[in-house]
Amino acid sequence: MRLPARLRLPVGRRPRRALLVVVVALAGAAAAVGMGSGSSSQPAAAGPSRPAVPAPAAGARPFVSGMDARKRVAEHRGRRPGRGGAAHYRRTARKHVPAKAAAGFLPLYREAERRFGVNWRLIASIHRQETAFSTDPSTYRGLNAFGCCAGPMQFNVTNGPVSTWDSYRQAFRAGRRPERYPHRTRSHPSVYDDFDAIMAAGSLLSDSGAGRSLDSGAWSAAYAYYGHDLFGVTYASQVLARAEAWQLDGFCPNCGLDEGLVAEFDDAYGEPVRRQLLDAERRRKQKKRKQEGDRKGDRRDRHGRRKGDGGSDDRARHRSRARRPARRPSAKNERPKPSPRPRRRRSGPTNPEPAPPTTTQPSATPPTTPPPADECPSIRKLLGCRP
């Protein structure tokens, strides 16, 4: 059908190019719809489609979602994963942190101090010791490298049937949540939320004996925060020394540890606890060795001699000894009796020769044999004996 001339539009270069773009776009949309409908015979699921997850780059740490974190917690629940050692906390303490990033947590520390009465420098020192002010890569995802703890304050989520985090996760309700802070999650409580974790840490330290002073109660609370072992003594002394240095010289996120303060706190509070732990470890090893000796049947007294408990083994040993015949004394063990010394005579030779031994010779007469039993002597013949 041909349009009248008055209804025709002038087709220039620009309208012709625009029309070509529209035609190409419609063709591409039709091809996409055809490919989507023909790629699968099953009906598509309702709802918007999810974009494909890109593969992680080489060497990058994979993201762990909340569901994966819960699976890992379920896998580790009931076990005893180890906490970080000296090398781990040394690297965390030496990590450089931007001063502005560390200062963003000050309102959270002070709110925990206002509500629970714990020195905010103690909470900040533990935050520095655990995750370097939440700059550790595992702070906001999954569990840490040791498979036990999570979040900015590294709460244990695998111990107990009721974990440490489960016991203190509702502490955030006691304080006022700031409108803005470094990492705020969508749901609460969350071990990955900075406010929730710091408020829970303040409640835990308060229950462990910490107050506004950096004294023995604060040291015991820091020691219990890590765990009751030998490295926990060093951990508590380092945390308290850093908090004391901030109280004397001001808040300094990247200042190193004062080893003199660490030694002072260790001598004052750590040495008695370390001595008790070593004594308990020594008693445990002695008990273990004694149990192993009892299982092997090698029981000995304090002098190292074997001792029996009157059991079946001892009775069998006594029976074997009773059945054994008495051993006769051998000639080697008998001591020869000394022969009597001859008396010396005043006259005569001083060493008389001994007389030769006399030998008995057999007599020439044969021995008399008794009469046979069937012969009668002369006297019995008179009495009527018959040969």
ZIDALIN-V424407 format. One record per residue. N is the residue number from 1. RES is the residue in three letters. SS is DSSP state (H for helix, E for strand, L for the rest). D_FIRST is the distance of its C-alpha to the first C-alpha in Angstrom with 1 decimal. Layout:
((N;RES;SS;D_FIRST) (N;RES;SS;D_FIRST))
This chain:
((1;MET;L;0.0) (2;ARG;L;3.8) (3;LEU;L;6.5) (4;PRO;L;9.6) (5;ALA;H;12.5) (6;ARG;H;14.6) (7;LEU;H;12.6) (8;ARG;L;12.3) (9;LEU;L;15.2) (10;PRO;L;17.6) (11;VAL;L;17.9) (12;GLY;L;21.5) (13;ARG;H;23.9) (14;ARG;H;24.8) (15;PRO;H;21.4) (16;ARG;H;20.4) (17;ARG;H;23.6) (18;ALA;H;23.3) (19;LEU;H;19.9) (20;LEU;H;21.6) (21;VAL;H;24.5) (22;VAL;H;22.5) (23;VAL;H;20.8) (24;VAL;H;24.3) (25;ALA;H;25.8) (26;LEU;H;23.5) (27;ALA;H;24.1) (28;GLY;H;27.8) (29;ALA;H;28.0) (30;ALA;H;26.3) (31;ALA;H;28.8) (32;ALA;H;31.7) (33;VAL;H;30.9) (34;GLY;H;30.7) (35;MET;H;33.9) (36;GLY;H;35.7) (37;SER;H;34.8) (38;GLY;H;35.7) (39;SER;L;38.9) (40;SER;L;41.0) (41;SER;L;41.1) (42;GLN;L;43.0) (43;PRO;L;41.4) (44;ALA;L;41.6) (45;ALA;L;44.4) (46;ALA;L;43.7) (47;GLY;L;44.1) (48;PRO;L;43.2) (49;SER;L;43.8) (50;ARG;L;46.8) (51;PRO;L;46.5) (52;ALA;L;48.5) (53;VAL;L;52.0) (54;PRO;L;52.7) (55;ALA;L;55.7) (56;PRO;L;58.8) (57;ALA;L;59.7) (58;ALA;L;62.7) (59;GLY;L;66.0) (60;ALA;L;64.4) (61;ARG;L;65.9) (62;PRO;L;63.5) (63;PHE;L;62.7) (64;VAL;L;64.4) (65;SER;L;62.6) (66;GLY;H;64.4) (67;MET;H;64.1) (68;ASP;H;65.5) (69;ALA;H;68.3) (70;ARG;H;69.2) (71;LYS;H;69.3) (72;ARG;H;71.6) (73;VAL;H;73.8) (74;ALA;H;74.0) (75;GLU;H;74.9) (76;HIS;H;77.6) (77;ARG;L;79.0) (78;GLY;L;82.6) (79;ARG;L;83.2) (80;ARG;L;85.1) (81;PRO;L;83.0) (82;GLY;L;84.9) (83;ARG;L;84.4) (84;GLY;L;84.1) (85;GLY;L;87.2) (86;ALA;H;88.7) (87;ALA;H;86.3) (88;HIS;H;83.2) (89;TYR;H;84.6) (90;ARG;H;85.8) (91;ARG;H;82.3) (92;THR;H;80.9) (93;ALA;H;83.6) (94;ARG;H;83.1) (95;LYS;L;79.3) (96;HIS;L;78.3) (97;VAL;L;76.4) (98;PRO;L;74.8) (99;ALA;H;77.0) (100;LYS;H;74.1) (101;ALA;H;72.9) (102;ALA;H;76.4) (103;ALA;H;76.9) (104;GLY;L;73.9) (105;PHE;L;76.0) (106;LEU;H;78.9) (107;PRO;H;77.7) (108;LEU;H;77.5) (109;TYR;H;81.0) (110;ARG;H;82.5) (111;GLU;H;80.8) (112;ALA;H;82.4) (113;GLU;H;85.7) (114;ARG;H;85.5) (115;ARG;H;84.8) (116;PHE;H;87.0) (117;GLY;L;89.7) (118;VAL;L;89.2) (119;ASN;L;89.5) (120;TRP;H;86.0) (121;ARG;H;87.2) (122;LEU;H;88.1) (123;ILE;H;84.5) (124;ALA;H;83.1) (125;SER;H;85.4) (126;ILE;H;84.4) (127;HIS;H;80.7) (128;ARG;H;81.5) (129;GLN;H;83.5) (130;GLU;H;80.9) (131;THR;H;77.5) (132;ALA;L;78.2) (133;PHE;L;76.6) (134;SER;L;73.6) (135;THR;L;72.6) (136;ASP;L;73.4) (137;PRO;L;70.3) (138;SER;L;71.1) (139;THR;L;71.7) (140;TYR;L;68.4) (141;ARG;L;67.5) (142;GLY;L;69.2) (143;LEU;L;73.0) (144;ASN;L;75.1) (145;ALA;L;76.3) (146;PHE;L;79.2) (147;GLY;L;77.2) (148;CYS;L;78.9) (149;CYS;E;77.7) (150;ALA;E;74.6) (151;GLY;L;73.6) (152;PRO;L;74.9) (153;MET;L;78.5) (154;GLN;L;78.3) (155;PHE;E;79.2) (156;ASN;E;80.2) (157;VAL;L;77.7) (158;THR;L;79.2) (159;ASN;L;82.8) (160;GLY;L;84.2) (161;PRO;L;82.4) (162;VAL;L;82.1) (163;SER;L;81.3) (164;THR;H;82.4) (165;TRP;H;78.9) (166;ASP;H;78.7) (167;SER;H;82.0) (168;TYR;H;81.0) (169;ARG;H;77.2) (170;GLN;H;77.5) (171;ALA;H;79.6) (172;PHE;H;76.6) (173;ARG;H;76.9) (174;ALA;H;80.2) (175;GLY;L;78.7) (176;ARG;L;76.1) (177;ARG;L;73.0) (178;PRO;L;71.8) (179;GLU;L;68.3) (180;ARG;L;67.8) (181;TYR;L;69.6) (182;PRO;L;68.7) (183;HIS;L;67.3) (184;ARG;L;66.3) (185;THR;L;64.9) (186;ARG;L;62.6) (187;SER;L;65.1) (188;HIS;L;68.9) (189;PRO;L;71.4) (190;SER;L;70.3) (191;VAL;L;72.6) (192;TYR;L;70.1) (193;ASP;L;70.1) (194;ASP;H;72.6) (195;PHE;H;73.8) (196;ASP;H;74.3) (197;ALA;H;76.1) (198;ILE;H;78.4) (199;MET;H;79.4) (200;ALA;H;80.2) (201;ALA;H;82.3) (202;GLY;H;84.2) (203;SER;H;85.0) (204;LEU;H;86.1) (205;LEU;H;88.4) (206;SER;H;89.8) (207;ASP;H;90.7) (208;SER;L;92.3) (209;GLY;L;94.7) (210;ALA;L;93.0) (211;GLY;L;93.5) (212;ARG;L;93.2) (213;SER;L;96.0) (214;LEU;L;95.7) (215;ASP;L;98.7) (216;SER;H;99.7) (217;GLY;H;97.3) (218;ALA;H;94.3) (219;TRP;H;95.5) (220;SER;H;95.8) (221;ALA;H;92.4) (222;ALA;H;90.8) (223;TYR;H;92.8) (224;ALA;H;91.5) (225;TYR;H;88.0) (226;TYR;H;88.0) (227;GLY;L;90.3) (228;HIS;L;93.9) (229;ASP;L;94.7) (230;LEU;H;96.3) (231;PHE;H;93.2) (232;GLY;H;92.6) (233;VAL;H;95.8) (234;THR;H;94.5) (235;TYR;H;91.1) (236;ALA;H;92.7) (237;SER;H;95.0) (238;GLN;H;92.1) (239;VAL;H;90.0) (240;LEU;H;92.9) (241;ALA;H;93.9) (242;ARG;H;90.4) (243;ALA;H;90.3) (244;GLU;H;93.8) (245;ALA;H;92.8) (246;TRP;H;89.9) (247;GLN;H;92.3) (248;LEU;H;94.7) (249;ASP;H;92.4) (250;GLY;L;89.0) (251;PHE;L;85.8) (252;CYS;L;84.9) (253;PRO;L;82.2) (254;ASN;L;82.8) (255;CYS;L;86.6) (256;GLY;L;88.5) (257;LEU;L;91.0) (258;ASP;L;94.5) (259;GLU;H;96.6) (260;GLY;H;99.7) (261;LEU;H;98.2) (262;VAL;H;97.0) (263;ALA;H;100.6) (264;GLU;H;102.0) (265;PHE;H;99.8) (266;ASP;H;100.4) (267;ASP;H;104.2) (268;ALA;H;104.2) (269;TYR;H;101.9) (270;GLY;H;100.7) (271;GLU;H;103.9) (272;PRO;H;105.4) (273;VAL;H;102.2) (274;ARG;H;101.9) (275;ARG;H;105.6) (276;GLN;H;104.9) (277;LEU;H;101.9) (278;LEU;H;103.9) (279;ASP;H;106.8) (280;ALA;H;104.4) (281;GLU;H;102.9) (282;ARG;H;106.4) (283;ARG;H;107.4) (284;ARG;H;104.3) (285;LYS;H;105.0) (286;GLN;H;108.6) (287;LYS;H;107.6) (288;LYS;H;105.1) (289;ARG;H;107.8) (290;LYS;H;110.2) (291;GLN;H;107.8) (292;GLU;H;107.1) (293;GLY;H;110.8) (294;ASP;H;111.3) (295;ARG;H;108.7) (296;LYS;H;110.4) (297;GLY;L;113.9) (298;ASP;L;115.2) (299;ARG;L;116.6) (300;ARG;E;119.1) (301;ASP;L;121.0) (302;ARG;L;121.1) (303;HIS;L;123.7) (304;GLY;L;121.5) (305;ARG;L;123.5) (306;ARG;E;121.9) (307;LYS;L;122.3) (308;GLY;L;121.7) (309;ASP;L;120.6) (310;GLY;L;122.8) (311;GLY;L;120.0) (312;SER;H;119.9) (313;ASP;H;119.9) (314;ASP;H;123.1) (315;ARG;H;124.9) (316;ALA;H;124.0) (317;ARG;H;125.4) (318;HIS;H;128.6) (319;ARG;H;129.0) (320;SER;H;128.6) (321;ARG;H;131.3) (322;ALA;H;133.7) (323;ARG;H;133.4) (324;ARG;L;134.1) (325;PRO;L;137.8) (326;ALA;L;140.0) (327;ARG;L;140.3) (328;ARG;L;143.8) (329;PRO;L;145.0) (330;SER;L;145.0) (331;ALA;L;147.8) (332;LYS;L;145.8) (333;ASN;L;145.5) (334;GLU;L;149.2) (335;ARG;L;151.4) (336;PRO;L;154.7) (337;LYS;L;157.8) (338;PRO;L;160.1) (339;SER;L;163.4) (340;PRO;L;166.6) (341;ARG;L;168.1) (342;PRO;L;171.7) (343;ARG;L;174.4) (344;ARG;L;176.3) (345;ARG;L;180.0) (346;ARG;L;182.3) (347;SER;L;184.4) (348;GLY;L;183.3) (349;PRO;L;180.3) (350;THR;L;177.3) (351;ASN;L;174.9) (352;PRO;L;176.6) (353;GLU;L;175.1) (354;PRO;L;173.8) (355;ALA;L;175.8) (356;PRO;L;174.2) (357;PRO;L;172.6) (358;THR;L;174.8) (359;THR;L;173.5) (360;THR;L;174.7) (361;GLN;L;175.8) (362;PRO;L;175.7) (363;SER;L;179.0) (364;ALA;L;180.7) (365;THR;L;181.6) (366;PRO;L;178.8) (367;PRO;L;177.7) (368;THR;L;179.3) (369;THR;L;177.2) (370;PRO;L;177.6) (371;PRO;L;179.3) (372;PRO;L;177.1) (373;ALA;L;176.1) (374;ASP;L;178.2) (375;GLU;L;181.6) (376;CYS;L;183.8) (377;PRO;L;185.8) (378;SER;H;189.6) (379;ILE;H;189.5) (380;ARG;H;187.0) (381;LYS;H;189.0) (382;LEU;H;191.7) (383;LEU;L;189.3) (384;GLY;L;188.3) (385;CYS;L;185.4) (386;ARG;L;184.8) (387;PRO;L;183.3))
